[in-house]
């Protein structure tokens, strides 16, 4: 079976066009997949600022929690972590409220791979 010059040229241009599109997609794919969206320093700062503002409001409206956190200042980190854990274990409502306030930051960290948010770090001064 003989192919005309026009059909060969048409088929060749189709193959080259598909190859060019494939090459451009593959060239862009690594950079597009390299980092999840919304994981810039600005994103982290914005979420952290919102969590910080919400934490401040919570502490002002819960003087007992505010006093507890304030009294943690200057203590060794391992002691702070133990005291925070004990405090939150004894107050599940407070633990749930603070965890909910901090959840956007934990979600961002998990999505962007910038650290983990453990139970002991649920209190503002524990990090």
C-alpha positions as CSV (number, residue, x, y, z in Angstrom):
1,X,0.0,0.0,0.0
2,X,1.4,3.3,-1.0
3,X,1.0,6.5,1.0
4,X,0.7,9.8,-0.7
5,X,3.1,12.6,0.2
6,X,0.2,14.6,1.8
7,X,-1.0,11.8,4.1
8,X,2.5,11.1,5.3
9,X,3.1,14.8,6.0
10,X,-0.3,15.0,7.8
11,X,0.5,11.9,10.0
12,X,4.0,13.2,10.7
13,X,2.7,16.6,11.8
14,X,0.2,14.9,14.1
15,X,2.9,12.8,15.7
16,X,5.2,15.8,16.1
17,X,2.4,17.9,17.6
18,X,1.5,15.2,20.1
19,X,5.1,14.8,21.0
20,X,5.5,18.5,21.6
21,X,2.4,18.6,23.8
22,X,3.6,15.6,25.8
23,X,7.1,17.1,26.2
24,X,5.7,20.4,27.5
25,X,3.4,18.6,30.0
26,X,6.2,16.5,31.3
27,X,8.5,19.5,31.6
28,X,5.9,21.3,33.7
29,X,4.8,18.4,35.8
30,X,7.7,18.2,38.2
31,X,7.5,21.9,39.2
32,X,3.7,21.7,39.5
33,X,3.9,18.6,41.8
34,X,6.9,19.8,43.8
35,X,5.0,21.7,46.5
36,X,1.4,21.6,47.6
37,X,-0.6,24.8,46.9
38,X,-0.8,27.5,49.5
39,X,2.4,26.5,51.3
40,X,4.3,29.7,51.1
41,X,5.8,31.7,54.0
42,X,3.0,34.2,53.5
43,X,0.4,31.4,53.8
44,X,2.0,30.1,57.0
45,X,2.3,33.6,58.5
46,X,-1.4,34.4,57.7
47,X,-2.7,31.2,59.2
48,X,-0.4,31.6,62.3
49,X,-1.6,35.2,62.7
50,X,-5.2,34.0,62.7
51,X,-4.5,31.2,65.2
52,X,-2.6,33.6,67.4
53,X,-5.4,36.2,67.4
54,X,-8.0,33.5,68.2
55,X,-5.8,32.1,71.0
56,X,-5.4,35.6,72.4
57,X,-9.2,36.1,72.4
58,X,-9.7,32.7,74.0
59,X,-7.2,33.4,76.8
60,X,-8.7,36.8,77.5
61,X,-12.2,35.2,77.8
62,X,-10.9,32.3,79.9
63,X,-8.9,33.8,82.8
64,X,-8.2,30.5,84.4
65,X,-6.5,29.1,81.3
66,X,-4.8,32.4,80.8
67,X,-3.4,32.2,84.3
68,X,-2.2,28.7,83.8
69,X,-0.4,29.5,80.6
70,X,1.1,32.6,82.0
71,X,2.5,30.7,85.0
72,X,4.3,28.3,82.6
73,X,6.8,31.1,81.6
74,X,10.4,30.3,82.5
75,X,9.8,26.6,83.2
76,X,11.9,24.0,81.4
77,X,10.3,22.7,78.3
78,X,9.9,19.1,79.5
79,X,8.2,20.3,82.6
80,X,5.9,22.6,80.6
81,X,4.9,19.7,78.3
82,X,4.0,17.5,81.3
83,X,2.0,20.2,83.0
84,X,0.2,21.1,79.8
85,X,-0.7,17.4,79.2
86,X,-2.0,17.0,82.8
87,X,-3.9,20.3,82.6
88,X,-5.6,19.3,79.3
89,X,-6.3,15.8,80.4
90,X,-8.2,17.1,83.4
91,X,-10.1,19.6,81.3
92,X,-11.4,17.9,78.1
93,X,-13.6,20.9,77.1
94,X,-10.6,23.3,77.2
95,X,-8.5,20.8,75.3
96,X,-11.2,20.5,72.6
97,X,-11.6,24.3,72.3
98,X,-7.9,25.0,72.1
99,X,-7.4,22.2,69.6
100,X,-10.2,23.6,67.4
101,X,-8.5,27.1,67.5
102,X,-5.2,25.6,66.5
103,X,-6.6,23.2,63.9
104,X,-6.0,25.5,60.8
105,X,-2.3,25.7,61.7
106,X,-2.1,21.9,62.2
107,X,-3.9,21.3,58.9
108,X,-1.5,23.7,57.0
109,X,1.6,22.0,58.6
110,X,0.3,18.6,57.7
111,X,-0.5,19.5,54.1
112,X,2.8,21.4,53.6
113,X,5.0,18.9,55.5
114,X,6.3,21.6,57.9
115,X,6.1,19.7,61.1
116,X,3.6,18.0,63.3
117,X,1.2,19.3,65.9
118,X,1.1,17.1,68.9
119,X,-1.3,17.1,71.9
120,X,1.3,18.6,74.2
121,X,1.7,21.6,71.8
122,X,-2.0,22.4,72.0
123,X,-1.3,25.1,74.6
124,X,0.0,28.4,73.2
125,X,3.2,28.4,75.3
126,X,4.1,24.7,74.7
127,X,5.7,25.2,71.4
